[in-house]
Amino acid sequence: MVLKKIICVWMFLFLATGVASAEGKKKIFAEFVSYHKSVDAAKVGLNDDIWKSIPSSRLPLQRQFLVFPKPMDVGVKEMSVQSFNDGKYITFRLSWKDSTQNTGPKLMDFSDGAALQFPVNKKPLPEYFMGEEKRPVHILHWKAWRSRDKQEGFQTVKSAYPNMTVDMYNFDYKVKGVGTEKTQAEKDIFTPGKAAGNPLSFDHKEIIEELNSEGAGTLKSKNIENTSGDAEWKDGQWTVIFRRPLTVSDPLSARFVAGEKMPVAFSVWEGERRESAGRKAVSPAWAEVKVE
Amino acid sequence: MQMRKVYNWQLGRKAAYVYPLGRPKKQWAIIFDLNKCISCQTCSLACKTTWTSGRGQEYMFWNNVATKPYGGYPQGWDMGMLSKLGLQEWDGNKYIGKTLFEAAAKNEKILQHVADDKDWSHPNLGEDEVAAAIERGDWIRIPHRAWMFYLPRTCGHCTYPACLGACPRKAIYKREEDGIVLIDQSRCRGYRECVRSCPYKKSMFNVETRISEKCIGCYPKIEQGEMTQCTTNCIGKIRLNGFVSTPDNARKDNPIDYLIHERKLALSLYPQFGLETNIYYIPPVHAPVAYLEQMFGPGAGAAVQTYRSIRDDQTLKGLMVLFGSMEKVLHGFKVDNSFAYGYDEKGNEVVKVPVTEPMYIRDFYDKKLNVYRHNTP
């Protein structure tokens, strides 16, 4: 009986310290600064000189560990981030090592990618992984597929499989003047993603997708509000910049205020390892960016 | 992962699944008589021209026919999965081995075999390959020494779908009215967890739309009370599409229930995967029972025996002639001395077929027309 009590007390202490350490994880794991510069942050290029004057913060990434399936290992375990703003726009420049470029869709080819996540409201701070119900997060998601789409035109099954042969698509069959010609809308019926209006199935002007999330599995694409990006793969390294206004009219978007700290979290996907969705590298908790 | 326990009648026990039990009101099912399939691919083409003729769907066969033991679409889909699962055991009709959900690593939801691009690139590789070399002086006996058979497949619209359980954003749902499993084309984000997780490999990625698609069980036809395109276009009349009940609710006059539960002639495909899939097969009598048991479970040997005695079984004989005899889904059937009858949901007769086709023997010489005739059956 005494032994049981001792075990109970021990268990309680164990649980209490466990909870405390879980609380500890909610704390900020890193801080960096978005410097105020008099350079147009809305148009800054990937390799402009300004970046040489901005200190870079190296941040650790780890395997996503909260939602099944949880990858046992991830391809990218460290990234660097730089940031500056001009009072109207804010820019983040991410870089990480990746020896393989994964820029095109195939049946089992996955895209390299990176995402920034901000809380829509800082208080109360949402769960750092994908937000939580009624405490949404705002996500800026870059995919290498989209970068290549922008350079070479929207990649299709023909660009993915250039040696493919097809006899005929029946919606392309036409004999002039007998009503066999189809409108684009009629042709799109044969491409279900397009017919259903899925944003992934259409060409986009921008390589960054904006989304909201209220917990894992609730990701929802939304309209772009002057967000733009650029990406480059060189010498085994991806460099990606995300540019966006400090504030926009959409109430579900992050608002950056000069002089305040903004929580931010990161995700990186290594397409070569078939990383997608929750199979990804994530920051261990919220980081904070101090907006100058 | 913390799994739920759900009853799987194909395994005779409760088994692990991602979500709690949620059986539909009715469950879509197809029965295939493998003794009659000739791999003409009319089903594959009927499906393809109806549903997957678009860009990005070129490689897709929601319905396909492969030659067993070596063929497969994608190549090696079943061998790959079975070798990952490893040797597992049945104890009589109860499965005591691990299902794919039970064999999952602790960080995963389900044990996966992932098919590569090249596996999808030859939809009928291994066609007509037999399981052994033909030797000089060989002759045919039953079961065949050098055997093969054709395996037509669709999505099984499983009771416990792996695709649905694996989807990270609940873009896949199982319809309450007929049990058909669909991918919401507006919600899918192309993560391909369903493609990785479906052991039957019937979720497929569309490169053009960058999201996944799967067999839709011809739900627009089912809603009209009609069978799927692959069923009604089958020229060998090997298929019967309808609704299967659980064993405790089985109705003897439902042709699907009668074949699956009452006579145990039609068996599900790789029941050991633990998905309670709903495509059922009458095993081919000429293939080795050991192989059939691996593919269809412990009832394969008895099913072969039952099939071989159909000629003396008026009800089964009658039911077999109802296969491919009409477009309407049959909810009931009856066989008398001469005819087999099929009924719709309201009990109206929708088809009547003679159990034995009448035979007419004509005179060798037709005096009236002054011609000789051969009686070619």
Interface residues (C-beta under 8 A of the other chain):
Chain A: V67 F68 P69 K70 P71 M72 P105 K106 L107 M108 D109 F110 W145 Q155 T156 V157 K158 A160 Y161 M164 V166 Y169 N170 F171 F190 T191 P192 G193 K194 A195 A196 G197 N198 L200 S201 A216 G217 T218 L219 R274 S276 A277 G278
Chain B: M1 T49 S53 G54 R55 G56 Q57 E58 Y59 A105 N107 E108 K109 V114 A115 D116 D117 W120 A166 P168 R169 K170 D184 Q185 S186 C188 R189 G190 Y191 R192 E193 V195 M204 F205 N206 V207 E208 T209 R210 I211 E213
